[in-house]
């Protein structure tokens, strides 16, 4: 079966795929002219700061946590920032990971002037710290490092920076990987896991600064009153409470390599049930691999947020024509399989199918594995919902 999308469906699908980007898109359109206005090169920090408003200068001051200058007039504040920021550059660079260091080094190696395809929030990260600015020079868009920042960068010890960058990269990726699977972690849990995978107990103050900077650049994590949360988690305090209610359930174990991979930007765990759903969508509808992948990724996100299989079906039904009984059953079968095999935040990184009695007969805390045909959770001696013909305990429930 290969169903052509109607014009209405294409519009719905397009809206669904772009729904998270629309608010940002409107903001970007407003800022584009200012972001890429004509500039003269080279230019100094003081020259650039004099073009900003007092509020913009205050935001830069806040990023560097420079105290005792907030009451200064605009020109006085611009002069103070232009003097202090180059001297603080070393502290900033020693908190970077490999991604940020490579971006800055790429520009610096080209005399502080080049063009790179950065995400807008990445460019804003550097701009809000007075380190890299954008503009149009000789008719071409470019990124530029101010003269004082270039001079300060040349004085840094590259070998020391590289060691800091290596250590920070590992810490950030491990943390993002842990949060990708668990959703939230208390400070103590996070510290113990980092020590387990690196052999070194993290120093809280130093690590906090590194992760805080990473949070602004990567948008992959944020801090809570109890610890850390994955960037896509909406109700961190509630999720912390769910973890605490499952004290007898240990966190799902992952290798260091798995966590580092999961800590990469835009990582998605495309397990067999995920891939099977994509194949089904592409065989059933005329949509691109990217569109199918995005829809299944949205389903996984919905599962982790606690949405039911019916909620996911309604979402898919809102953008695709699903009105034949056999097609409905096929969709629900894939949704249930995806649900049962998706590692979920509320159950500490396990998939529901993994939380069943172990092979040696010991009982582990369970999460409901759902059977679409009955609408009930699957018992150990029931037929496995995957359709293998085996008992659940001998198949997906092993």
N, C-alpha and C positions, 0 to 999 in steps of 0.2 A: 504494500500500500504506500502510495506516495501522494500526499495531499498538497495541492498548491495553496499557498496562503492567499486569502483575499486581500484586497487593499485595506480593509478595516483591520484585519488580523496583522498585516504588516505594520500598520500604524501602532497597534497595541504592543506588538513585539518590540518595535523600535523604542516606544516609550518605556517599556519594562527594562530594556537593556540600558537605557540612558537615564533612568530615573534618579540615580544617585549623583549624576554629574550636572543636572540641570541648574541647581542653585549656584554651584561654582561657576558654571558657564556664564551666567548673567553677570557675576562679579568680574570675571575675566574680561568681558567685553568692555566694561566701564574703565578698567585699568590699563587696557592695551596701549592707548595713546600715550599715557604718562610713562608707562614702563619702557616704551621704545622711542622716546623723544630724542631729538638730535643732541649729541654730546660732543664736547671737544676733548681730545686726548693728546697728552696725558693730563690728568687732573688730580687735585689733592682732595683729601678728606674734607678739609675746611671749605673748599669751594663747593663741594657737593652738599655738605651739611647746611650751607647757607641757602640752598634752594628748597630745603625742607621746612615744614611747619614745626612749631614748638611741640605739638603732640607727637609728631613723627620722631623728633629728636628724643623726646621723653621715652618713647618705646625702645629706641636703641639703647638709651641709658639703662633702662630696666633689664634688657637682655644681658648686659655686662655687670649688672648689680653695682653700678658706680653710685656711691652714696654721697649725700651732702651737697648735691648740685641741682636738685630739682627746683629750687626757688630762683635759679639764675634766669636772666633774660635770654631770649633765643640766641642772639649772637654770642653771648658769653658761654652758654651751654654748648654751642657748636664748637667753639674754640677749645673748651675743656675736653670734649669727646675726641676731637681730632688729635689732642695731645696724649690722652690716656690709652685709647684703643690699640695703637701700635705696640705699646709697651705690654699690653695684656695678651697679645696674640699667641705667645707660647703656651699660656695656660689653656687657651681655647683649642689649639691644635692638638695638644696632648689628651684631649677628651674625644677626639674624632675617631671614627672607624675608617676602614679602607676606602669606602665609597666616597666620603667627604674629602679625605686626603687626596685621592686620585683626581677628583674634580679640581680642587684648588691647585694641585701640582701641575696639572695639565695646562691651566691658564698661566701659572707662574713661569713654566718652562718656555712659554711662547711670549714672554715679555709682559705678561699680565693682560693680554688682549687676544681673545679668540671667541668662537661661538661653539656652544655645546647644547645638545638637546635635553635640557633639564626640565623636570616637572616644575610647575609654577610654585608649589609649596617648597620645593628644594631651593629654587632661586630666592624665594622670600626668606628662607632660613639664613642665607649668606647676606642678603641685602639688609635684613633687620639687625645684623651685627656689624654693618659697615665694612664688609669684607669684599663683596663682589656686587657690581651694579650692572644694569643693562641699559642699552641705548642704541641709537642708530648713528653710525660713524661712516662717512663717505658713502651714504646710501645703503649701507648694509647693517643688519642687526648684529650686535656684538655684546660680549660680556667683558668687563674690565675690572682689574684690581687697582685700587688707588695707589699712588706713588709711595705713601708712607707705609702702607701694608706690605708692598713689595719689598721695600728696604728692610723692614722688620723680619720678613720671612727668610730673606737671604742670610740672616744672622743665626737662624735656628740650627741646632745640631740634628742632622737628618737621621743619624743612627739611633739616637734616643727617641726621635719621633716615630720611626718605624717600629720600634719595640712597643711603644705605647699603642700605636695603631693596631698592631697585631693582637695585643692583649684585649683592647677595647672591642675589636671586631668579634673575637670569640665570645666575650661576655655578652655583647648585644645580641648576637645570633642565637646563642644558647637561651638567653632570656626570652627572646621572641619565639623561639621554637617551643619552649615550655608553655608559654602563654597561648600559643596557637592550639595546643592540645588540651590544656587544662582550663583555659579561660581566665582564671584568677589564681593567685598564690599569695599567701601571707608572706611577710618579710622573712620570717624564720624558715618557712618551707622553701622559699626561693633560695635563701642563703645555703641551706643544707644541700639542695639539688645542684647548685653551682659548684659547691665544694666537692660533691660526689663525682662530678664529671670533669673537673679540672685539677682536683687534688689540692686546691688552694681555697681557704676561706676568704670570701670577698670582704674587703674593707667597706663598710656601709657608706660612709661619707663620700669616699672617692667613687664608688660604684653608683651611688645615687646621682652624682653630677654627670657621669658618663651616660647613664640611662635617661636622665632628664633631657640632655641634649639630643640623644637619639630619638626620643619621643617626638621632639619638635621636627626633626628632619624626616624620619621614616613614617611617622603616624601609625606605628604598629603596636604601641603600648601606651598606657597612662598609669598614673599613681592613684591609689585609693587610700582610704583611711586605714586599711589593714595591710596594704602591700601594693601589688601590681595587678593590672588587668590588661587583657588583649584589646587592641584598638577597636575591635568590632563588638565587644561585649557592651550591652546596653544597661544591664542592671547588675553592676559589680557586687554591691552589698548583698543582694539576694543570692547571687551565685556563691559568694563566700559562705553564706549561711547554709546553702545546700551541701557544700563540701564539709562543713563542720558537723552537719547532721549525719554524715557518712564516715565517721571517724574510724570505723572498723574496715572500711574499704581503702586499701592502699592505692596510691596513684599508679596508673598504668605505666609500666616501665618502658623507656625508650633508650636506644643507644645514643651516644654522643653524636655519631654521624647522622642519625635520624633527626635529632634536634637542630643541628646546624643546617640541615637541608630545609626543615620546616621554618627556620628563622629567616630564610631568604624572602625578599619582597614578593608578594603575590603568589606565594606557594599555595598549591591546592593538592590535597591527597586524593589523587585520581585512582582509587582502588578499582577492582574488577566490577563492582556493582555500579560505580560511577561511569566507567567506560561503557558498560552494557546499556545504561540509560541513554548515553549520547548516541550510541549506535542505533538504538530504537527510535529516537527522535529524528535522526537523519533519514532513516528508512521510511518513516511515517509521514514526515513533512519535508517540503523543499526549503530547508534552512541550511545555513553555512555551518561548518564545524565550530566556528567561534560563537555563533548564536546558540547552538545546542549546548556547548560547554558552559556558556554563561548561565543558561537556564538551570542546568544541573547544579552549578556552583551556588546559585541563589537558593535552590532546594536544600543543599547541605547547610548553608548559613541559617536557613529557616529551622532546620532540624536542631542545630546547636542552640538556637534561641528558644527552643521548646515548642515550636509549632507542631501541630498534629499532622498526620498524613492527609487528613481531609483538608486542612488549611493549605497544604502544598498543592493538592489537586485543584483547589479553587483558584490558586495563583496561576497554575498552568492553564487552566480552563479560561482564565481571563485574557490570555494572549494567543491561545491556540483553539482550533475548533475540535472539541472532543465531545461528540454527541451520539456516537454509536456504542451500544452496550459492550461489545467485544473490545472496543478501543478503550473504554472506561476501565474495564477489568485489566487490560494490559498496562495502562498507566498506573493504576493502583498497585499492581504487582511490582512494578519497578520502583515505585515510591516506597513501598513497604520494605523491599530488599535494601534500598538505599538507606532507609532509616535504621534498619537492623545492623547495618555494617558501617555506619558513620560513627567515628570517634566523637564522643559528646562531652561538652564542658561539665554538665551537671553530674556526670558519673566519672569524673576525674580522668578523662582521656580514653576510657574504654568505649567500644562499640557495644550495644545491647547484646549482640550475639556472643560476645566474649565473656559476659557475666553470667555464666551458668555453672552447674556443678563441674568440677574438674575431673580429669580422667581417673584419678585415684579415689573418687567418691567423696572428697571433702566438699562441703557446701560453701560457696562464695556468695557474697551479697549480689543480688540480682537487679537487673533493670528489665523492664518488660520487652520481650520480643513479640511482635504483633503478627498474627496470621490474618491476612486479608479476608479469606473466605469465611472465617468465623467471627472476626472482629475481636478476638480474645487473645490473651497472652499464650504463648506456646509452652506446653508442659514437656518434661524431659522425655516421656514415652510417646508423645504425639508425633505424627508425621512431620518432617521438617518442611517449613513453608517454602523452602527454595525449590521444591518439586523433585528432589532427588529420589524420593521413594523410601529413604532411610528414616529411622527415628531421629528426632531432633538431637538427642544426646549423642548419637553416633555420627552426626553431620555437623551443622553449623553451631550446635550447642556444645561441641567438644571443648 
